Amino acid sequence: MSHAHPPAEPSASPGRFSALPWLLRFGLAFGVLNTLLTFENRWPGFGVLYMPRLSFELCIGAAMLMTWVSWRGRLSAAATTWLSAGFMVLVAVRYAFVTVPAVLGRPVNVYWDGRHAGELLRVASESMSTGQLAAGLGATVVGVCLLGWIVRSAIRTLAVSLTWPPGRPWVLGSVAALSTSFVAYVPDVRDTRWFFSLPLTPTIVNQSRLLTQVWLPERVEAALGPSPAFDGDLSGLKGPLGQADVVLIFAESYGAIAFDQPDLSAALAPARTELAQAIAFSGRHVVSARVSAPTFGGSSWLSHATLLSGVNSADHADHHLLLASQRPTLVSHFARHGYRTVGWMPGLKRPWPEGAFYGFDRLADDAGMGYRGPDFGYWRIPDQAAMVLLHEQELRFDAEASEHQPRLVVFPTTTTHAPFHPIAPLMDWSKLTAADGGYQNEDVRIALATSLASQRPAPNYLASMRYQYGWMASYLKDMAPRPLVWVIVGDHQPPALVTGKGATWDVPVHVIADDPALVQRLLADGFIPGLDLPAAALGPMEALTPVLLKLFDGAPPEHVEPVPNVAAGSPADRSVGPLPSGT
């Protein structure tokens, strides 16, 4: 009875090797495979760049391959093919790992990027002729086949090299030393990974977990927890003048430190006084509270998602999971009741397929809001300019329109983003609607010439906060439509270079409205009159969502005590006469 063995890849006899030829064969095969797992993006664009780094995963893989050939004596043709296919997948993952951040400005997200890639390919194919499409497909097929042949040849050569017994101790010792260096790494203390490329395994594990949770709804529910009830009718927003527009401003880096730290609070008191005066002068009312943000010093999108959905998104994995779900949000709730929903995002500079989760009727990014003025730094559109464009395009009352569709606007600001520089001058609103955007190149030069204290940024932070209070005061006094509910929520505290050690994660919440009955209802939920903040937070940011839902959905109470235009007890919040000229 004969026993057939699977065919093996042709190999040289181990006895025929000597040290130098073995080293050359092993080094060439390992080097080719290592290059395919450590390349970087050639920015800008979709190209790749050789990077002299080492793949830790390939080192471990070589040790495992050596163990296999030591046991089996060879690597079969079938095993070589399967290993080559798996390695090609790793190369594709590496390409996505380095290209997506360069193109989209964020880490890869296989759920959303996979959907977006299909749409991009469809659009690209429609813009190409049949000949161009055929040539492109042909080149892709040839390229993949050539890469597959290179990978298969390298794996086969590596496996043959590892059959030589004298070379195995050197391989094993090298892998052990490299593994020791890899695990000895301590962030900010001991950098023993400087010669390694970032590993792919964490990305693969995280993305696999995300896909598993997305495809298994019961896991989504368990991971995210329940959503608040989006079952009201927005009757609380209906008044004598009709349904109120709602503008939800996520004020970048607007933290409770602006109130809690005496020096910062005193420095900002005049600007807050100006805002309080503008609110009172316009006949509106304001109440304030504080909540705990899900992030500190950055990652604003976690706060956006948390408040809009009412689901804690402090964990980035939960945030990805939320955006891949069908959870209701304030946006979908308002849209269901006839509102036009607008995402007004001057800081959005790249494709954002995840934004489809919110379902805005209009999502205006940096390029889509029509700013024609000069660039003020990386966040090129000043907040005041973004606000006037929003007003002209979405909030301005049209006397000729037969019926006004109320708006829900979500507007994350950018001027107060670290490093809080440069800051545009406050302008007359009418100038900002000019064909050139209102600003002059000299304005940019002066703004850029202002001192930037990157190590001690508190002065720049204060200047950005004064700018924020200033344009808000001017808009509410001179331009804001009626009826209007204006909600200001800080997205997170500024970085610790501003706050110092031990700062809380609290952020301010201000609700400004024409209707005193509406803001009165918030007093029972922990808000206080005026712009000052209470000492205690309402809770985490997701706790604010049901409070706002109750405010928007509840019927007005039968009896409402008069609400002062501003808070009693704080000089910065007392009602006074009209604003000084030039504001």
Secondary structure as GFF3:
##gff-version 3
##sequence-region A 1 583
A	DSSP	three_ten_helix	14	16	.	.	.	ID=ss1
A	DSSP	alpha_helix	19	38	.	.	.	ID=ss2
A	DSSP	beta_strand	40	42	.	.	.	ID=ss3
A	DSSP	beta_strand	47	49	.	.	.	ID=ss4
A	DSSP	alpha_helix	56	72	.	.	.	ID=ss5
A	DSSP	alpha_helix	77	104	.	.	.	ID=ss6
A	DSSP	alpha_helix	110	126	.	.	.	ID=ss7
A	DSSP	alpha_helix	130	161	.	.	.	ID=ss8
A	DSSP	three_ten_helix	165	167	.	.	.	ID=ss9
A	DSSP	alpha_helix	168	183	.	.	.	ID=ss10
A	DSSP	alpha_helix	201	215	.	.	.	ID=ss11
A	DSSP	alpha_helix	217	224	.	.	.	ID=ss12
A	DSSP	three_ten_helix	235	237	.	.	.	ID=ss13
A	DSSP	beta_strand	238	239	.	.	.	ID=ss14
A	DSSP	beta_strand	242	243	.	.	.	ID=ss15
A	DSSP	beta_strand	245	251	.	.	.	ID=ss16
A	DSSP	alpha_helix	257	260	.	.	.	ID=ss17
A	DSSP	alpha_helix	262	281	.	.	.	ID=ss18
A	DSSP	beta_strand	285	292	.	.	.	ID=ss19
A	DSSP	alpha_helix	300	309	.	.	.	ID=ss20
A	DSSP	alpha_helix	316	323	.	.	.	ID=ss21
A	DSSP	alpha_helix	330	336	.	.	.	ID=ss22
A	DSSP	beta_strand	340	344	.	.	.	ID=ss23
A	DSSP	three_ten_helix	353	357	.	.	.	ID=ss24
A	DSSP	beta_strand	362	364	.	.	.	ID=ss25
A	DSSP	alpha_helix	383	390	.	.	.	ID=ss26
A	DSSP	pi_helix	391	395	.	.	.	ID=ss27
A	DSSP	beta_strand	407	412	.	.	.	ID=ss28
A	DSSP	alpha_helix	429	432	.	.	.	ID=ss29
A	DSSP	alpha_helix	441	449	.	.	.	ID=ss30
A	DSSP	alpha_helix	458	478	.	.	.	ID=ss31
A	DSSP	beta_strand	484	490	.	.	.	ID=ss32
A	DSSP	alpha_helix	496	499	.	.	.	ID=ss33
A	DSSP	beta_strand	506	513	.	.	.	ID=ss34
A	DSSP	alpha_helix	516	520	.	.	.	ID=ss35
A	DSSP	three_ten_helix	521	525	.	.	.	ID=ss36
A	DSSP	beta_strand	528	529	.	.	.	ID=ss37
A	DSSP	three_ten_helix	541	543	.	.	.	ID=ss38
A	DSSP	alpha_helix	544	553	.	.	.	ID=ss39
A	DSSP	three_ten_helix	571	573	.	.	.	ID=ss40
###
